[in-house]
Amino acid sequence: MKRYLWFVTALAACSRVEHPRVERIAILPFENLSSDPSLDPVAASASAILGEQIIGAPDRIPIRASTVGDAYLAGATRLVFGNVTRRDGTLDFEVDVEDAARHKSVAANEFRGAVLDALNGAAHALDPQAQPFPTSNTGALAAWARGDYERAVALDPDFGAAWIAWAESLAANHQGTEAIGVASRALDRPDLRSPIDRARLAVMSADLRKDIPARAQALAALQRLDPADTALLLRLADADNQLRDFAGAADAYRKMLALEPSTSQGLLGLGYAEAFAGNVEAARRSFEEYGRDPEQKTNSLDSMGEAYFMNGRFADAQKYFLDAYRSNPNFIEGADLEKAAYAQWLAGDLDKAGALFSQYLDLRRKAHDPLAAWRAACWDFSTGRTDLAVQTIASAPQPLAARQLAVWKQPPALDPDRLKQAYQSSEPGSDGFVRTFYAAALVQAGDRDQARQLIARWPLPLENSSDPLVESLVFPKFLELRKTLDQSR
C-alpha cells in the first residue's frame, strides 16, 4: 500500500466534500467585549459549552476551531461567532451564525441570563435537540472553565466533560497511567453525565491502554450515540481494519458516504476494506468512483492494482499498475513500474518482469538514487535468485550492503508471541512482513490452519516495513509457506 494511505484519517477534515448532508458547525472563541476581566473565563468556555450541548445531533457536528482558517480547513458549513458583556448586572451573549460558503450571516440572536441558561438558549437555537450541559453546579462549571478539572469533579463527581478534560490533560502531559486511572474512576460512576461522555471516556481508556478490541467496541458504542460524526466513523473503520473485521470497516465507510457522498477518504477506505475482504469487484467500483476526481485518477489506478495484487490476480494488477504509471510517471517516484514487475513475475513471466524492473531502475539511476544497486539486489533476492543478489549487493553503498547480507544470512527469529503482538498492532495494508513471518511461526508451532488464514491474502510489494532490510525476505518466505501448506492438505 502506498506510503501515505494510512494518513487518510488525519487528512479527512481537509478532503473534498460534495453536497454534505451534515452541518459542520464551527464554534469560534467568544470575545469578552467588556472591560471586566472576570468575564474572560466565561468567554473562553462559551464555545466549549455550546459544543458539548450539540454533540450527538443526528445532522450536526460541532467543531472547535481557534480561527476562521481552522474552521474552513475542518470543512465547516456554518461559522458561529459570539461575544459576551455585562449589561445592568446581567450577562449578555450575542451569537451570530454565518453560512461558510456564502460568507453571509443567517442568524443573529441575543441571549441574557446566567451562563448556562443563556448558552442553553443559544445551543437550542443552533440545534432544537440540544442536550443540557452535563453540570448545573456553577462552582464545577467555573473550575472546569479555568482548567481546574480535579476541583470540578470534586464539586460534581458526575460531570462527564470535566473527567474527560482531566484525563486528556494528563495524557497530553505524558501521564498515561494517571490518565487511565482518572478515566477508570469516571467510568465507575453509575450516574455519570452524559451517555456520550461515558462512551468518549471508554474510547479514551481503551486508547490509553492500547486495547484494540475494547477500542473498536467503544468506538462502535460512541458512533451509535453520535451518528453524524464522520471523523468518528473513520476512527471506527480504522479500528475494525486493525482487528481484520473488514466487513465492519466497510460498513463504517458506507455510513460515512451516506452522510457525505463522494468523499475521497470514504471511497478510498471502502475500496481497501472490500479488497482486504476479498471482494475485488466491489473494491474496483469504489476505486473507480474515487478516480472520477481528476486529481485522484492515478491514485485510483494504483489502488486497483493493489486490490487485484493482494487477491492473487496478478495479470490484472500488472495492467492497473502500468496504467497508473502511464497516467503519471512521477507518482510515488515511478514505483508503479516496480509493482508491475512484481505482478508480472508472480503471473509467471520473470523475463518480462525483469524488463519492467530494469525500466524502473533506469528511472532511479536518472534521479541519482544512491540506493539503485541495493534495490536491484533486493529484487534479485525477492525473486529467488540468491546468488545473483549477493553479487549485486556488492555494488551497493557500505555499510548498507553488509547489513543487508547479514539479514539474508540470518533472518529474524520466529518469536510467536512477539510476532502475534506486532501483527495485531499492524495495519492490514502494511502487514506483509509481520503477517508472513507470524504465519511461519505458527507453522513451526504446528498451527497450520491459522497460518493458512494469514496467507490467504498476498503481501503487497513496497509495503514500507519499519525495517527496509527485511522487505526482500517476504516473498521468498510467503511462497515457501504456500508450498508447505498446500502439500500438507
SULRA-V508366 format. One record per residue. N is the residue number from 1. RES is the residue in one small letter. PSI is psi in whole degrees, -180 to 180 (999 if undefined). OMEGA is omega as a letter, one per 40 degrees, with the letter a starting at -180 (999 if undefined). NEAR is the number of other ideal C-beta (glycine too) atoms within 8 Angstrom. Layout:
n = {N N}
res = {RES RES}
psi = {PSI PSI}
omega = {OMEGA OMEGA}
near = {NEAR NEAR}
This chain:
n = {1 2 3 4 5 6 7 8 9 10 11 12 13 14 15 16 17 18 19 20 21 22 23 24 25 26 27 28 29 30 31 32 33 34 35 36 37 38 39 40 41 42 43 44 45 46 47 48 49 50 51 52 53 54 55 56 57 58 59 60 61 62 63 64 65 66 67 68 69 70 71 72 73 74 75 76 77 78 79 80 81 82 83 84 85 86 87 88 89 90 91 92 93 94 95 96 97 98 99 100 101 102 103 104 105 106 107 108 109 110 111 112 113 114 115 116 117 118 119 120 121 122 123 124 125 126 127 128 129 130 131 132 133 134 135 136 137 138 139 140 141 142 143 144 145 146 147 148 149 150 151 152 153 154 155 156 157 158 159 160 161 162 163 164 165 166 167 168 169 170 171 172 173 174 175 176 177 178 179 180 181 182 183 184 185 186 187 188 189 190 191 192 193 194 195 196 197 198 199 200 201 202 203 204 205 206 207 208 209 210 211 212 213 214 215 216 217 218 219 220 221 222 223 224 225 226 227 228 229 230 231 232 233 234 235 236 237 238 239 240 241 242 243 244 245 246 247 248 249 250 251 252 253 254 255 256 257 258 259 260 261 262 263 264 265 266 267 268 269 270 271 272 273 274 275 276 277 278 279 280 281 282 283 284 285 286 287 288 289 290 291 292 293 294 295 296 297 298 299 300 301 302 303 304 305 306 307 308 309 310 311 312 313 314 315 316 317 318 319 320 321 322 323 324 325 326 327 328 329 330 331 332 333 334 335 336 337 338 339 340 341 342 343 344 345 346 347 348 349 350 351 352 353 354 355 356 357 358 359 360 361 362 363 364 365 366 367 368 369 370 371 372 373 374 375 376 377 378 379 380 381 382 383 384 385 386 387 388 389 390 391 392 393 394 395 396 397 398 399 400 401 402 403 404 405 406 407 408 409 410 411 412 413 414 415 416 417 418 419 420 421 422 423 424 425 426 427 428 429 430 431 432 433 434 435 436 437 438 439 440 441 442 443 444 445 446 447 448 449 450 451 452 453 454 455 456 457 458 459 460 461 462 463 464 465 466 467 468 469 470 471 472 473 474 475 476 477 478 479 480 481 482 483 484 485 486 487 488 489}
res = {m k r y l w f v t a l a a c s r v e h p r v e r i a i l p f e n l s s d p s l d p v a a s a s a i l g e q i i g a p d r i p i r a s t v g d a y l a g a t r l v f g n v t r r d g t l d f e v d v e d a a r h k s v a a n e f r g a v l d a l n g a a h a l d p q a q p f p t s n t g a l a a w a r g d y e r a v a l d p d f g a a w i a w a e s l a a n h q g t e a i g v a s r a l d r p d l r s p i d r a r l a v m s a d l r k d i p a r a q a l a a l q r l d p a d t a l l l r l a d a d n q l r d f a g a a d a y r k m l a l e p s t s q g l l g l g y a e a f a g n v e a a r r s f e e y g r d p e q k t n s l d s m g e a y f m n g r f a d a q k y f l d a y r s n p n f i e g a d l e k a a y a q w l a g d l d k a g a l f s q y l d l r r k a h d p l a a w r a a c w d f s t g r t d l a v q t i a s a p q p l a a r q l a v w k q p p a l d p d r l k q a y q s s e p g s d g f v r t f y a a a l v q a g d r d q a r q l i a r w p l p l e n s s d p l v e s l v f p k f l e l r k t l d q s r}
psi = {141 151 -29 -1 -40 8 4 -36 -43 -29 0 -43 -23 -4 164 132 125 126 60 142 0 133 129 105 109 119 106 158 138 156 144 106 -2 174 10 108 -16 -15 -5 -47 -28 -48 -41 -31 -10 -44 -37 -39 -46 -44 -42 -33 -21 7 136 -2 141 -16 19 140 121 140 126 118 133 -30 165 -39 -43 -38 -44 -39 -30 4 29 138 -20 141 131 119 146 161 163 144 179 127 125 37 4 141 139 117 128 128 124 133 128 138 120 -35 -39 -8 44 136 132 -10 140 122 159 135 127 150 -167 159 -56 -36 -48 -46 -26 -40 -41 -40 -41 -26 -35 -37 111 -21 20 144 154 148 143 22 148 5 113 -32 -43 -40 -46 -41 -43 -43 -34 5 11 76 -34 -41 -39 -44 -23 -38 -32 92 -11 18 89 -43 -33 -40 -44 -48 -38 -49 -41 -41 -38 -45 -40 -26 20 32 63 -42 -44 -39 -40 -42 -42 -45 -40 -43 -41 -44 -20 -12 114 -25 25 134 128 -178 -36 -41 -38 -44 -38 -39 -38 -40 -46 -44 -45 -40 -49 -34 -5 38 96 -47 -42 -36 -45 -42 -42 -40 -39 -41 -42 -39 -34 -31 -22 68 -15 -8 101 -31 -36 -39 -37 -41 -40 -44 -41 -43 -42 -40 -42 -30 -1 28 77 -29 -42 -41 -44 -38 -41 -41 -38 -40 -39 -44 -29 -32 -39 84 143 17 137 -42 -30 -45 -43 -45 -42 -42 -44 -38 -42 -40 -43 -34 -6 6 76 -42 -35 -39 -45 -43 -41 -43 -36 -41 -42 -38 -4 -22 118 -31 -18 8 -51 -44 -40 -39 -44 -43 -39 -39 -42 -38 -45 -39 -51 -18 15 13 79 -34 -43 -40 -45 -41 -48 -36 -41 -38 -40 -41 -44 -33 -40 96 -20 -5 131 45 37 12 -15 -26 -42 -43 -42 -36 -44 -41 -42 -40 -50 -20 -10 9 93 -32 -49 -36 -43 -36 -40 -42 -37 -37 -41 -43 -37 -41 -45 -38 -40 -27 7 42 116 -12 12 -44 -39 -41 -41 -42 -41 -36 -46 -43 -45 -36 15 9 74 -45 -42 -38 -42 -38 -43 -37 -19 -23 -6 158 144 147 10 -44 -42 -41 -39 -43 -39 -39 -41 -40 -34 85 162 147 150 89 103 -44 -44 -42 -38 -46 -42 -40 -45 -26 0 163 142 -22 -5 35 13 -50 -53 -35 -42 -46 -25 -40 -40 -39 -37 -40 -43 -32 -2 3 79 -29 -46 -35 -40 -39 -39 -31 15 -30 132 144 150 145 150 46 4 55 155 -19 100 -22 -19 -6 -35 -9 -17 -55 -41 -44 -40 -46 -38 -43 -45 -41 -46 -45 -32 -38 -24 5 999}
omega = {a a a a a i a i a a a a a a a i i i a i a i i a i a a i i i i a a i a a i i a i i i a a a a i i i a i a a i i i a a i i i i i a a a i i i a i i i i a i i i i i i i i i i i a i a i a i i a a i a i a a a a a i i i i a i a a i i a a i a a i i i i i i i a a a a a i i a i i a a i i i a i i a a i i a i i a a i i i a i a a a i i i a i i i a i i i i i i a a i i i i i i a i i a i a a a a i e i i i i a i i i i a a a i a a a i a i i i i i a i i i i a i i a a a a a i i i i i i i i i i i a i a i a i i i i i i i i i i a i i a a i i a a i a i i i i a i i i i a a a a a i i a a i i i i i a i i a a a a a i a i i i i i i i i a a i i i a i i a a i a i i i i i i i i a a a a i i a i i i i i i i i i i a i i a a a i i i i i a i i i i i i a i i i i i a a a a i i i i i i i a a a i a a a i i a i a a i i a i i e a a a i i i a i i a a i i i a i a a a a i i i i a i a i a i a a a a a i a a i i i i i i i i i a a a i i i i a a i i a i i i i a i i i i a a a a a i a a i a a a i i a i a a i a a a 999}
near = {12 9 6 5 10 9 7 11 11 5 9 12 8 6 10 6 8 8 6 11 8 11 9 13 14 15 12 14 7 13 8 13 6 8 3 7 6 6 13 8 10 14 13 9 11 14 13 9 13 15 12 11 14 15 10 8 11 7 7 13 12 10 12 9 12 6 7 8 6 10 14 9 8 11 11 13 10 13 11 15 9 15 11 17 10 10 7 3 4 8 13 12 15 10 14 10 13 12 11 12 5 5 6 6 8 7 8 7 9 7 12 9 8 7 11 11 8 14 15 12 11 14 13 9 9 12 10 4 6 11 11 6 13 11 14 6 9 9 7 15 14 9 13 16 10 7 7 8 13 7 9 17 14 6 10 10 6 10 16 16 13 15 17 13 12 13 15 10 10 12 12 6 6 5 8 9 6 8 14 11 8 12 14 9 9 15 11 6 9 4 5 13 9 9 6 13 14 12 13 11 16 13 12 14 14 13 8 12 8 6 7 12 7 11 12 15 9 13 13 9 10 14 13 7 10 12 8 11 9 14 10 11 14 15 10 15 16 10 12 14 15 13 10 7 9 13 7 12 16 13 8 14 14 9 10 15 13 7 11 13 8 10 15 11 12 13 14 16 14 13 16 16 15 15 14 14 9 8 8 12 6 8 14 11 8 13 15 10 9 15 11 6 9 4 4 12 10 10 13 12 14 16 14 14 20 16 16 13 17 12 11 6 9 12 8 9 15 13 9 13 17 11 10 15 13 6 9 7 7 5 14 8 8 13 10 14 15 15 16 15 14 13 16 13 11 8 9 4 8 7 6 8 14 9 8 13 13 8 9 13 11 8 12 13 9 6 7 5 8 5 10 10 11 13 12 11 17 12 12 12 14 11 10 7 8 9 6 8 14 11 7 12 13 7 7 13 9 6 6 10 14 8 9 15 10 8 12 12 5 4 7 6 3 9 7 11 6 7 13 10 8 10 12 8 8 11 9 10 12 12 12 12 13 11 14 15 13 14 13 12 13 13 13 8 7 5 8 10 6 9 14 9 7 12 13 6 9 9 14 12 8 8 14 7 10 2 6 6 8 12 12 15 12 14 10 11 12 13 9 8 14 9 8 9 13 7 6 6 4}
